[in-house]
Amino acid sequence: MMEYKGYIGKVEYDSDARIFAGSVINTRTVITFQGRDVDELEREFRNSVDDYIQWCKEDGVAPERPYSGKFNVRMQPGLHRKAAITAKGLNMSLNSFVEKSVMDEVSRYNFA
């Protein structure tokens, strides 16, 4: 993975085109880049992020921040109830309980 100005790019190899293709994975906005070698790939990643930021500036919109810290979670009502009761039992807010649960699970992997 690559990082530039808080944007994270993930790269895959396209064997048919014989090129590395990447995309920014921490925004809803589609930002892509590609290159034939590492130098070109890194340069095009930075260029794509800079182009996106410049496009936003020209259009008078704020660039999407990579993860604001807020997201909505949809779950089955029964699971929602169990989570809320468990959080109360632990003297935690539901938000803190969900954050801790996600943190515990994320720490098991090394994706980020």
LINLIN-V400218 format. One record per run of one state. SS is the DSSP state (alpha for helix, beta for strand, coil for the rest). FROM is the first residue (numbers start at 1). TO is the last residue. If there is no record, write none. Layout:
[[SS & FROM & TO] [SS & FROM & TO]]
//
This chain:
[[coil & 1 & 1] [beta & 2 & 4] [coil & 5 & 6] [beta & 7 & 14] [coil & 15 & 18] [beta & 19 & 24] [coil & 25 & 31] [beta & 32 & 35] [coil & 36 & 37] [alpha & 38 & 59] [coil & 60 & 76] [alpha & 77 & 89] [coil & 90 & 93] [alpha & 94 & 106] [coil & 107 & 112]]
//
